[in-house]
């Protein structure tokens, strides 16, 4: 008798060669005893849907989505989780049939869990500054609101884009007792407890787009990027006495949530994150 063919999953994006998601899900599978194969899928910029449909036709069960396809994935999903509906973007798809695609967004819960559990910073009552108003910020804003900080300021180069994202989350923020407002990058105010950088500045090697004075001494400064892309941000944080953190923990935590959506089992993220940090340190 032939062994059961493992279920297939991918991370879909462009670029995608840098993704550590295959390592993460391989460790999750070993830890839980689940039979699966997880690979990278490079999609042409104009061929995301075609690439996914070919993957599904070949037996694919689900995928993570990275830049620049999170909004397109949202449009392709037949059914959406409440958090994906709120975000307007998906980073997880589960293929329940050829055309029955369920979309979710685990970025926000991944970030919130990393901040609260791994970094040890409860969100409740904090003042939080979120930089950016694109797919990254849209994916995390809802879960940050659920943490019930006192205030979230969403700052972006284009204030109109920030206002649109604030408007789409205004009712949700009011339900949770969170003050939410949009701001230009140079009009944020100061004294924030937590900074989350969801802009592409680190990816482009650019400077942190706000001055250090926006944060209180000893604040948490987190970049959603990880690896070499986050190094300049981490150096900036250290130079100004902040607790710097990259996005590796967020990556592992959002992957754990996706794994649970696909397999119905929640892996232990802590040893996986520790192993990844060791591997990255050893490769320097």
C-alpha positions as CSV (number, residue, x, y, z in Angstrom):
1,X,0.0,0.0,0.0
2,X,1.3,3.5,-0.9
3,X,1.9,5.9,1.8
4,X,-0.6,8.8,2.0
5,X,0.4,11.7,-0.2
6,X,1.2,14.7,2.1
7,X,-1.1,17.8,1.7
8,X,0.4,20.6,-0.2
9,X,0.7,24.3,1.0
10,X,2.7,27.3,-0.3
11,X,3.6,30.8,0.3
12,X,2.6,32.8,-2.7
13,X,4.2,36.2,-3.5
14,X,6.7,38.1,-5.7
15,X,9.4,38.1,-4.5
16,X,9.2,35.0,-2.4
17,X,12.7,33.4,-2.4
18,X,13.5,35.1,0.9
19,X,10.5,33.7,2.8
20,X,11.2,31.6,5.9
21,X,7.7,30.2,5.9
22,X,8.7,26.8,4.6
23,X,11.1,26.4,7.5
24,X,8.4,27.4,10.0
25,X,5.7,25.1,8.7
26,X,8.1,22.2,8.4
27,X,8.9,22.6,12.2
28,X,5.2,22.9,12.9
29,X,4.5,19.7,11.0
30,X,7.2,17.8,12.8
31,X,6.0,19.1,16.1
32,X,2.4,18.1,15.6
33,X,2.8,15.0,13.4
34,X,0.9,16.5,10.5
35,X,1.6,15.2,7.0
36,X,2.2,18.1,4.7
37,X,4.6,19.7,2.3
38,X,5.0,23.5,2.3
39,X,6.9,25.3,-0.6
40,X,7.3,28.7,-2.2
41,X,5.2,29.8,-5.2
42,X,6.6,32.7,-7.2
43,X,3.6,34.3,-9.0
44,X,4.0,36.7,-11.9
45,X,2.8,40.2,-11.0
46,X,-0.1,39.8,-13.5
47,X,-0.6,36.1,-12.9
48,X,-1.5,35.6,-9.2
49,X,-5.0,34.1,-9.8
50,X,-3.7,31.8,-12.6
51,X,-0.9,30.6,-10.4
52,X,-3.3,29.8,-7.5
53,X,-5.8,28.0,-9.7
54,X,-3.1,25.8,-11.1
55,X,-1.9,25.0,-7.6
56,X,-5.5,24.1,-6.5
57,X,-6.0,22.0,-9.6
58,X,-2.8,20.1,-8.7
59,X,-4.2,19.3,-5.2
60,X,-3.1,22.4,-3.2
61,X,-4.9,22.8,0.1
62,X,-4.0,26.3,1.2
63,X,-1.5,29.1,1.0
64,X,-0.1,32.1,2.7
65,X,0.1,35.3,0.7
66,X,2.8,37.9,0.9
67,X,3.4,41.1,-1.1
68,X,2.0,42.3,-3.3
69,X,-1.1,40.1,-3.5
70,X,-2.9,40.4,-0.2
71,X,-5.7,42.7,-1.6
72,X,-6.1,40.5,-4.7
73,X,-6.4,37.4,-2.4
74,X,-9.2,39.2,-0.5
75,X,-11.1,39.7,-3.8
76,X,-10.7,36.1,-4.8
77,X,-12.0,34.5,-1.6
78,X,-15.6,33.4,-1.7
79,X,-15.9,33.5,2.1
80,X,-14.0,35.7,4.5
81,X,-13.3,35.7,8.2
82,X,-14.5,38.8,10.1
83,X,-10.9,40.0,10.6
84,X,-10.2,39.6,6.8
85,X,-13.4,41.6,6.1
86,X,-12.3,44.3,8.4
87,X,-8.7,44.4,7.0
88,X,-9.8,44.3,3.4
89,X,-6.8,42.0,2.8
90,X,-5.9,38.3,3.2
91,X,-2.7,36.6,4.0
92,X,-4.2,33.1,4.3
93,X,-6.4,31.1,1.9
94,X,-7.8,27.7,2.6
95,X,-9.1,25.8,-0.5
96,X,-12.2,23.9,0.5
97,X,-13.1,23.3,-3.1
98,X,-12.1,24.4,-6.6
99,X,-14.0,27.7,-6.2
100,X,-14.7,27.6,-2.5
101,X,-11.8,29.6,-1.1
102,X,-11.9,30.8,2.5
103,X,-9.8,33.9,3.2
104,X,-8.4,35.0,6.6
105,X,-5.9,37.5,7.9
106,X,-3.6,36.3,10.6
107,X,-1.1,39.1,10.4
108,X,-2.8,41.2,13.2
109,X,-3.2,38.4,15.7
110,X,0.4,37.4,14.9
111,X,1.6,40.8,15.7
112,X,-0.5,41.2,18.8
113,X,0.6,37.9,20.2
114,X,4.2,38.7,19.6
115,X,4.0,42.0,21.3
116,X,2.0,40.7,24.3
117,X,3.3,37.2,24.8
118,X,6.8,37.1,23.3
119,X,7.9,40.7,24.1
120,X,5.9,40.9,27.3
121,X,4.2,44.2,26.5
122,X,0.4,44.2,27.2
123,X,-1.4,46.4,24.7
124,X,-4.2,47.5,27.1
125,X,-4.0,51.2,28.1
126,X,-0.9,51.9,25.9
127,X,-0.5,54.7,23.4
128,X,0.5,53.1,20.1
129,X,1.9,54.7,16.9
130,X,1.4,52.7,13.7
131,X,3.3,53.8,10.7
132,X,1.9,53.1,7.2
133,X,-1.5,52.7,5.7
134,X,-1.0,50.0,3.1
135,X,-1.7,46.3,3.3
136,X,0.6,45.7,6.3
137,X,-1.1,48.3,8.5
138,X,-4.6,47.2,7.3
139,X,-3.8,43.7,8.2
140,X,-2.9,44.4,11.8
141,X,-5.0,47.4,12.8
142,X,-8.1,45.4,13.9
143,X,-6.1,43.0,16.2
144,X,-4.3,46.0,17.7
145,X,-7.6,47.6,18.5
146,X,-8.8,44.3,20.1
147,X,-5.9,44.7,22.5
148,X,-7.6,47.8,23.9
149,X,-4.8,50.3,23.9
150,X,-5.8,53.8,25.1
151,X,-5.0,55.3,21.7
152,X,-3.7,54.3,18.2
153,X,-2.4,57.0,15.9
154,X,-2.1,55.8,12.3
155,X,0.6,57.9,10.5
156,X,1.3,57.9,6.9
157,X,3.0,60.0,4.2
158,X,-0.4,60.3,2.5
159,X,-2.8,61.4,5.2
160,X,-5.9,60.7,3.0
161,X,-4.9,57.1,2.8
162,X,-4.5,57.0,6.6
163,X,-7.9,58.6,7.1
164,X,-9.5,56.0,4.8
165,X,-8.1,53.2,6.9
166,X,-9.1,54.9,10.2
167,X,-12.7,55.5,8.8
168,X,-13.0,51.8,7.9
169,X,-12.0,50.9,11.5
170,X,-13.7,53.7,13.4
171,X,-16.8,51.8,14.5
172,X,-14.7,48.8,15.6
173,X,-12.4,51.1,17.6
174,X,-15.4,52.8,19.3
175,X,-16.8,49.4,20.3
176,X,-13.5,48.6,22.1
177,X,-13.0,52.1,23.7
178,X,-9.9,52.9,21.6
179,X,-9.2,56.4,20.4
180,X,-8.1,56.2,16.8
181,X,-6.9,59.0,14.6
182,X,-4.9,59.6,11.4
183,X,-1.9,61.8,11.2
184,X,0.9,63.0,8.9
185,X,4.3,61.6,9.7
186,X,5.4,64.9,11.1
187,X,2.3,65.6,13.2
188,X,1.9,62.5,15.3
189,X,2.6,64.0,18.7
190,X,4.9,62.3,21.2
191,X,5.0,60.1,24.3
192,X,4.0,56.9,22.6
193,X,4.6,53.6,24.4
194,X,4.8,51.4,21.3
195,X,5.9,52.1,17.7
196,X,5.0,49.6,15.0
197,X,6.6,50.3,11.6
198,X,4.4,48.9,8.8
199,X,6.0,51.0,6.0
200,X,8.3,49.8,3.3
201,X,11.1,52.1,4.6
202,X,13.2,49.2,6.0
203,X,12.7,47.1,2.9
204,X,14.1,50.0,0.9
205,X,17.0,50.6,3.3
206,X,15.5,54.1,4.2
207,X,15.7,55.8,7.6
208,X,12.9,55.4,10.2
209,X,10.3,58.0,8.9
210,X,9.7,59.6,12.3
211,X,12.0,61.2,14.8
212,X,12.9,59.4,18.1
213,X,11.1,62.1,20.1
214,X,7.7,60.6,19.3
215,X,8.5,57.8,21.8
216,X,8.8,57.9,25.5
217,X,12.1,56.6,27.0
218,X,12.3,52.8,27.0
219,X,9.5,52.4,24.6
220,X,9.0,49.3,22.4
221,X,9.9,49.9,18.8
222,X,8.9,47.1,16.4
223,X,9.6,46.8,12.7
224,X,7.4,44.3,10.8
225,X,10.5,43.4,8.7
226,X,13.1,40.9,9.9
227,X,16.6,39.8,9.0
228,X,18.9,42.3,7.2
229,X,16.0,44.5,6.2
230,X,15.2,45.3,9.9
231,X,18.8,45.9,10.9
232,X,18.9,49.7,10.4
233,X,15.6,50.0,12.4
234,X,17.0,48.0,15.2
235,X,20.2,50.0,15.3
236,X,18.1,53.2,15.4
237,X,16.1,51.8,18.4
238,X,19.2,50.8,20.3
239,X,20.8,54.2,19.7
240,X,17.9,56.0,21.3
241,X,17.4,53.6,24.3
242,X,14.3,51.9,23.0
243,X,13.5,48.1,23.1
244,X,14.0,47.2,19.5
245,X,12.2,44.2,18.0
246,X,12.0,42.8,14.4
247,X,9.1,41.1,12.8
248,X,10.3,37.5,13.1
249,X,8.0,36.8,16.1
250,X,5.1,38.2,14.2
251,X,5.9,35.9,11.2
252,X,6.0,32.8,13.4
253,X,2.8,33.7,15.3
254,X,0.8,34.5,12.1
255,X,2.1,31.2,10.6
256,X,0.9,29.3,13.7
257,X,-2.6,30.8,13.3
258,X,-2.6,29.8,9.6
259,X,-1.5,26.3,10.5
260,X,-4.4,26.1,13.0
261,X,-6.9,27.3,10.2
262,X,-5.6,24.6,7.9
263,X,-5.0,21.7,10.2
264,X,-7.1,22.3,13.3
265,X,-4.1,22.0,15.6
266,X,-2.3,24.9,17.2
267,X,1.5,24.4,17.3
268,X,3.8,25.7,20.0
269,X,5.4,28.8,18.5
270,X,8.1,29.5,21.2
271,X,10.6,26.7,20.2
272,X,10.1,27.5,16.5
273,X,10.9,31.2,17.1
274,X,13.9,30.3,19.2
275,X,15.3,28.0,16.5
276,X,14.8,30.6,13.8
277,X,16.7,33.2,15.8
278,X,19.5,30.8,16.3
279,X,19.7,30.0,12.6
280,X,19.7,33.6,11.6
281,X,22.4,34.5,14.2
282,X,24.6,31.6,13.0
283,X,24.3,32.7,9.4
284,X,25.6,36.2,10.1
